[in-house]
């Protein structure tokens, strides 16, 4: 690193290029990772940094640690070692639902948030939220609560938990890696759980906010699961008759029906996904078609095809080769302004669009005429390769910003030994790294060893391991050291730091901590959390050289601010992931997240300046949360007695009483003494009823 004064042109040049890059990333003109990569390496030919300085971050231990988090998280999800948590979510509540009693929304939020905080301490929160979204959808359905009451608490609590350990988020590891390079002596003693001295109080006070205000500030909306779990709205089964026996799919033109996709051919013992047009049909074959209901009912006009409009659709059987995906239309997507037919979704992306969600609710307009807008959420029924194509092909990222399964499609064969291999080695490495045992492996080495055991045990495959990696995060971390060096060598970091120090001159260390927190949060709202930390750390380093303040408080504030984005869906990936399942709109994040943003910021500063007494914060807030949680759960039986029937949901018909009258399920039974006759109403055929609807 150069010690001479930099040429006068370098400071404005670096600041200008950074501001331009912020605009490019904010308006999504180019991907964040490529923008950061270009920004870093543009300083090499200009002589601001050397090639070795530009690439230094790609060999850092922090980058290796982040890389192993993703396959470990995937293995934990696939092995099913967290399935027991789903039972904890509904324990005791399902009995109340079956008894016709209401449950406390606060109690359910606590049941969801507490395990999420604990898990994301050791477990990367992005794959964790992805795995738990379908579980929370199931819980909401079983407990008669809107998914919108639980999805944001799921995202926010996973963020809080990530602030309890270095390994909790890639942001923490990035900040620690930058500090290790620039201030190796001062970083000594900063352990795996040092961040918990600040993150613990913030998590506990935020948990209190979720439990007390969540039921009132969160909207009461259904998400995409309403469509997903009503498959008869988008899938219909048809049986092949004699007329089509021996004919091909192409001959019958079953692959050329507008608005309809043939997704499965079911022959009882086997299911073929997206069968070839040259596949011969046999009498008795069951064909699975996907599309809008009114298009599906057109199949009744095809001779030789018997449409089973009332046949139940087994989602598990559907998921053997297919899944339903939530795909968010990217801001610069080529789909914008096009209809389903114009975009040729079936031909280009091998999927059938079954519904579109916009502004937190299902779009009522027909898919024939609906034109896609940015941030529309498409429900796409497609083969499992659809997700792989999005992960592997850069072109897909220009079409969909987020793609995730809407239906849980986990592997069978849960085995205890696989669950232990998936979770125990990595947790052991985390604990040993926090104890700083001399003979123990580093966290990065322990993580690599964990991945090795996972692959040898065939919990996940090598291909799945590669696909689990998030290259945008890795490039952001890899370029961070080079970017920081460029800001320091050019004098840009010192220039900005001097302005911040002067602005907080009258408030001392606490004032500078506030300024750094606000700066990082603002950057976090504009670009990704890793990019904001990469830009903010060189400024902190330069400010500390001017004021001679200790490193630890500022590093803690940087880590907390790097993850503290609650007021927008774009600031943190998990916030975007719950947008569709929760049926949220942009202002929902402002209404519920902005107050939390201020509360977490205030407590971050308070906990940092009083971190020597962190245990008092934790003790008091734990007791308060315990009292509130116990109250909202324990008071339910008392409230039932006080309110009487007012707490009951509408009662179901008394089947025993109906049976005495001879009426059960709409069937009138007449006892003749020897035989039972059934007289049913002469309703119109089910297909005509559906058409009228």
N, C-alpha and C positions, 0 to 999 in steps of 0.2 A: 504494500500500500504506500502510495506516494506521500512524502512528508512536506514537500515544497508546496507553496501556494499555487493553486490551480490557475490556468489561464482564465482571464476574465469572462470569456465567452462560454465556458463550460457550465457555469451555474445557471444562466438563463436557458441554455440549450437543454439541459437535463430537466429543469422544471417545466419547460414548454412541452417537451416530448411526453412527460408524465401526465400533464393536464390533457393533452390530446388523446393519450391512451385511455385515460379515465373516461373521456367522452365516447371513445370507440367501444369500450366495454359496457358503459352505461346504456347506450342505445343499441347494443348488440349488433354493431356493424361487422364485427369479427369476433370469433370465440376468445374467451378470456385467456386460455392457455397459450394460444398462438400469439395473441397480442403481447403477453408478458415475455414470451420467448423472443419475439422480434425486438421488443423494447430493450431487453438486456443485451442482445448481441449487436444492436446498432451502435452501442458504446464501444465495441471492440475496434472497428476501423477508425473511429474518431480518436482513439488513443486514451480514452478515459479509463478503461479497464483492459486487462490482458485476457487472453482466451482462457487461461487457467483460472482466473478469478470469475469469469462468466460461467464456467462449468463446475465450480467448487461445490455448489449445492447438490449436484447430482451424485456426489459420493458421500454425502453426509449420513450419519447414523440415524438421524431423525427421519430421513426419507425412507430408509430401509424399514424402520419400525412402522411407518404409515403403510407401506406396501403390504406387510404381512397382516395388517389388521383386517383387510378385506377378505382374503380367503379364510381366515380364522372365523370371521363373522358368518360367512356363508356356510362353513362346516357346522357351526353351532346351530344355525337355522335348519339345515338339512337333516341333522342327526335327531332333531326333536327334543333336545335337552331342556328347552324352555316351555314345553307344552303344558307343564303343570301350572304355569302362571295363568293360563286361560281359565282353569278351574277355580283359581283363587279369585279372579275377577267376579265370578257369578256366585261364589259360595254364600248360601243363605238367601241371596236375592231372588233366585229362581223360585224358591218355595213361596216367597211373598207374591210373586207374579201369578203363580198357579193358584194361590189363595184369593186372587183378585185384589191384592193390596198394592199401593204405590210404594216405590222405593225412593230414598233420598238421592237426588242427583249429586249432592255434595259428597255423600258416602261413596257413590260409584266413581266419582272423579278421583277421590283419594285412593280407592282400590287400584285405579289405573296408573296414577301418577307415581305413587311410592315405589312400586316395582320397577318402573321405567327409570327413575332416578338412580336406583341401585344398580340396575343392569348396565346402563350407559357409562357408569364409572369405569368398567372394565371392557366394554364392548362398544365398538364404533356405532355411533347413534344413527347414521344413515341407513345401513342395512337392518338395524334393529327396528326402526320405524317402518321400513318396507315390509318386514316380516309380520309386524303386529297390526298393520292396518286391516287386513282381512279378519284377524282375530277380533279386533275392536268392533268391526261391522257386525260380526256374529253376536258378540256380547250385547251390542245396542239393540239388535233385533230380538234377542231372547228376553231382555229386560224392559222392553217397551220404552226405550229412551232414544231420542234423536241422535244419530251419529255426530251431528254438529256439536253436541255437548261434550264429546269425548276426544275428537280428533286433534283439536288445537292443544288441549292438555297433554295428549300423547306426544306431540312434537315439542312443546315447551319443556316438559319434564325431562325428555331425553337430552335437551340442550343443557339443562341445569346439571344433570348427572355427569355430562361430559366435562363440567367444570370442577369435578372433584378429584380428578387424577390426570396426570400428564397424558396417559394413554387414552383418555376419554374422547379427545378430538384431534384431528390433524392440525388444527390451529394451535393447540397447546404445544404439540411436538415441534411445530415450525418455530414458534417463539423461543422455545428452549434451545433449539438448534442454533438459531441466530445469536442468542446470548452466549452460548458455549464457544462459538467461534470468535466473537468480539471481546468477551470478558470471561475467559476461562477460570480465572482465580475467584472472581466474585460469584460465579454460578455454583461453586462447590457447596455442597450441603443442601442444594435445592432438590428435594427428593420427589418421589413419585406422587405423594399426596400433599406436598406443600401447598399446592393451589387450593386444597380443601379448607385451609384456614380462612380463605375469603369465599370460596365457592360454597362451602357448607352453609354459612349464614344466609347467603343470597338464595340458595336453593330452598331453604326452609321457609324464608319469608315469602318467596314466590309460590311455594306449595300452599301456603295459607291463603294467598290471593286466589289461586285456582279453585280451592275448595269452597271458599266463602262467596266469591263473586262470579265464578264460572257459571252457575245455574242461572244467574240473572243477566249477565252481559253477553253470553254466547247465544247465537241464534238457535231457533228450533226448526231445523231443516233436515230433510232426508238427502243423502248423497247419492252417488251412483249405484250403491248397493241395492236400491229399490228396483232398478232395472236388472242388475246382475242376478239377483236371487228370485226373479220372476221369469225364468227362461222361456215360458210359453209366449212371452211378448216378442221374442226374437228368434226362437227356434221352433220348428214344426217337424214332425216325423211323418214319413209317407212310406207305405209298403208297396213293393213292386208286385204287380199282378201278372196274369198270363200273357196279356198283350205285349208286354215289354220283356218277357222272358227270353233270354238269349240276345237281346238287342244291346247295343253299346250306349253309353251315356251321350255320346256325340249324336247318334242316330235319334235318340229321344229328345235331343236339344235341351237336356236338363242343365247343361253348363252355359246356356245362352239366355237365361231368363232375366229380364231387367230387374234389378233390385234384390235378386236372390242369389245366394251362393250355396253350392253343394259342398258341405264341409266334412261329412262322414258317410261311409258305407259300412253298415253294421250287419255282419252275417252271424251274429250270435257268439260264436267262439272267437271271432276276430273283428277288429274295427280298423278300417282303412281311412286315413285322413286325406282330404282333398284328392279323391280318386281321379285317375287319369281319364280323359274323355273317351279313350279307347277301351275302358273297362267294360266287360260284359256283365249285364245284369242277370240275376237269377230270381225266379219267383220266390217271394218271401223275404228278399233283401229289405232291410229298413234303411231308408235314406234320410239323412239329417240335413235340413235346409236352414239357412240363417238369413235374416233380413227383416224389413218392416212387416208387421202383421198383415197389412192389406195386400202386400205383394205375395206373401206366403200363401194367402188364401186363394190366390190365382192358380196354385198347383191343383186345386180341385177340378179344374177344367181339363187337365191332361188325362187322356184315356190310358188305362193300364197302370194308373197310379192311385192308390187308395190313401187319402190323406187322413191321418189320425190326429185331428185337431185337439182332441181332449186327452191324448196320451201324455202321461207325465214324462218330463225331461230330466234325466239323471245327470246332474252336474258332474258327478265323479266320473261317469262313463264318458261324458263329453270331454272331460279334461285329460283323457288318456293321451290324445295327440294334439289337443287344442287347449287354448285358454282364452280368457277374456282380459284384454289389456286396456288400461287407461293411457291414452296418448295425448299429450298436451301440444297443441299446434304452436310451433315456434314463432317468434315475432317476425322473422324474415322468411317464413315458410313459403314454399312454392304452392301450398294448398290454399293460401289466403285468397278469397274471392272466387273460389271454384266450388262447384257442387261435387257430390260423391261421384257422379258419372263423369264429369269433366276431369276430375283428378285421377280417374281410373284406379281407385284405391284397391279394388279386387285384383286387377292385373298387375299393378306396380308394387303393391305391398302385401299381396297374398292374404288379405283379410277382408272381412265383411263389417262395415260400420253399422252397428245396431242401434246406436243412440248418440246424441250430442248434448253435452251439458254446457250451458252458457250462463254466466252471472249467477252461479249457485243453484240453478235449476235446469231441469230437462227442457230442451228446446221443443216447442210445440209444432213448429213448422215441419212440413214433410221433408224427408231427406232428399227427395227428388229436386226440390227447389231451394233448400237451405244452402247458403254460401258460407264457407268457413271464415272465421275471424281469428286473429291472434289470440292465443290463450284459451281457445275452445278446447274442451275435453272430449275426445272421441272415445267411445266404447267400441273396441275392435275385437271381433271374434276371429281368431287367427291361429294357425299352427304354432307350436312352441318355438319354432325357428324365428318367429317375428321378433321376439325380444333379443335373440342372438344377433339378428341382422342390425338392429338398432345399436347394439353394443359394439359391433365390429366395423360397421361401415360409417365413415365420417359423413357421407351424404345424408344418412338418416337423421343426424343431429341437426341438420339444416331444415328438416321437415318437422320433427317432433322434439321439443325441448326435454320432455320427460316421458318415459315409457315404463310402466310397471304393471305387473299382474294384478288384476282386480279380484281374482279368485285364487285362494291359496291352493297350490298344486304341489304338495310335498311328497317326497319319496316315501314309500312304505318301508316296512321292516325295521322298526325302531329297535335298536339294540343298546343295552346299557353300556357295554364296553366301548361302543363307538361314541356314545355321548360323553363318556369320561375322557376319551382321547381328544375329542373336539375341544373340551373346555379346561381340563385340569392342567395340562402342560403350560398353556399360555397364562392362566391365572397364577400359577406357581412362579413363572418368570416375572410377572408384574409385581408380586409380593416380594420376591427376593431382590428385585431391582430397587424397591422402596427401602429395603433394609440395608442396602449397599454392602452386602456380604462379599468379602474379597474373592472367595472361590466361586461365586455364582456367575453365570453367563450374563452378558448385558441383555437389556430388553430386546434389542434388535436380534441378537444371536438366539435368544430364547424363542422369539417369534418365528424365526426361520426354522428352528428345530421343530416347533409345533406344526408348522405347515408340512414339513417332511413327514411327520407321523400321520398327519391327516391324509396325505396322498398315499402313503404306504397302506393305510387302513382302508383306502377306497371310499372314504366318506364323501369326497368330491373328486372329480377327475382333474387331470392337468389342464384340459381345455376349459373346464368351469373355473379353475383357478385363474387362468389368464383373463377370462372374460369378466371376472369379478373386480379386476383392478380398475381404478378410476384415474385415467391418464391426465385429466384436467387438473386434479389435485396434485399429482406427482410433478407435473411441469411447473405448476405454481410454486411448489416448494423448492424444486430444483433451481429455478431462476431467482429465487429470493435472495440468496447470498450475493449473486452477481449484481442484482439491482441495488441492494444495500451498499455494496462497495462502490458502485457508480455514483450514488447519491453522496457518499462520503468523500470520494476522491475529487468530485467536481465542486464541492462546497455547497451543494444544494441542501443537504441535510442540515448543515450548520446554519444556513441562511434561514430556513424555516424554524429550526429549533430556537434561534435567537429571538425570532418574533414571538414564539410561544412563551419563552422565558420572560421576556419583557412584559407580555400581556398579563402574566401571573405573578409579577414581581412583588406585589403587595400582599399576596396571599400565601407565599411560601410553598412548601412541598405539597400541601393539600390542594392548593390552587392549580399547580402544575399537573397533579394527578387528574384533576377534573378536566383540564384542557386536553390532556392526552386521551382520556376516556371518550370525550365528545368527538375529538378528531377521528378516532378509530371507528366509532359507531357511525359517523357520517360516511367515512370511506366504505364501511361494511354495507351501508345501504346502497352505495353506488356500484361497487364491484363485489367480488366474492370475499368471504371471510379470510381466506388465505392470502389473497392479494392485498387486502387492507392491512394485515399484519406485516407483510413484506414491505409495504410502503411506510408504515408507521414506525417500525423498529429503528431504522437508521436515524430518524428524527429524535427518538428517545435517547439513543446512544449519544448523539451530539448534545442534547440538552443536559444530560448527566455530566458531561465533560465541562459544561459551562457552570453548573451549579454544585457539582460534587455531591449530589444526592446518592443514596444507596440504590443499587439495581433492583433488588427484590420487589419493593412495592410497585415500581413501574412495570416490571415484568408481569406481576400478578394482575394489575389493571389491564395491561395489554391483552392477556389471555382471556380475561373476562369480557372485555369489550369486543374482542374478535368473534365471540360467539353470541353476543347479546343483540340479536336482531329479531324482535318480536312483532314489529309494527307493519311489516310488509311480507308478502308471500315469496318475494324474490331474494331477500337478504340471506336466507339460510335454506339449504336444500330440503330439509324435512318440512319446513313451512309450505313449500310448493307441493310436496308429496301428499299432504293431507287436504289440499285445496278441493279436489274433486270428491274424494270420499266423504268429506264433511259438508259438501254443498256450499262452501264459503264464497263470499264476494270480497273484493279488495277492502272495502270499508270495515268488514268484520275484524280484520287484522288491526286496523287503526283503533276501532272501538275497544277491543279487548286487549290488544298487544301494546298500544302506546302507553297506557297507565303502567303496565308491567315494565315497560322500557325505563320509565322514570324511577319506579320503585327499585328495580334491580341496580340501576346506576347509583342511586343514593346509598343503598346498602353496600354496594361494591366499594365506594369511597370510605364509608364509615368502618366497614370491616377491615379495610386495608390499613387505615391509620391506627386502628386499635387491634391489630392482628395478634399482639401478645396476649390478648384476652379472648381469643377466638372461642375457647371452650365455654365461656359465659354466654356468648351469643348462641352457640349450638345448644347448650343446656336449656336456656330460656325458650328458644323458639321450638325446640323439640317438645317440651312440655306443653306449650300452647297448641301446637299442631296435634299432639296426642289427645288433649282435652277436646278440641274441636272434632277430631275424627271420632273419638269415642262417643261424643254427644250426638253427632248426626246419625251414627249407627245404633247406639243404645237407646236413643229417644224414640225410635220408630214404633216399638210396641206400645209405649205410653201414648204417643200421638194417635195411634190407631184407636185406643180406648176413648180418648177425649173427643176425637172427631167422628167416631162411629163410622157410618157408611160413607161419609164424605171422602174418606181416603181410599175407597174402593174404586177400581176401574169397573166399567160396565160388566155386569155379571153375564156369564154364559148361560144358555138355557139349561134347565135342570133335566138331564137326560133320564133320570129315574122317573121323574114325574111325567115326562113325555111318554116313557115306555108304558106307564100305567094307562095312558090314554090311547096307546097303540100307535104313537107317532114318534119315529126316530129318523133323523136325517132326511126329513121330507118324504118318508115312505109311510103310508098308512097300512097297518097290518090288521087283518081281520082274522080272528081266531075262529076256525071252523070246527075245532075239537080234534081233527085228525091231520089237517094240513094248514099251512100258512100261506095265504094269498097276498100278493102285493099289488096294490093299485097305485100307479104313478101317474102324475099329470102328463098330459099330452103336449109336452113342450116342443117347440121347433127344434130342428137339428142343431147341434152345438155349433156347427160351422156357420149356419145362418145367423145364430145369435151373435157370433163374433163379428160377422160382417156388419150387422146392424150397429154394433158398438163402434 
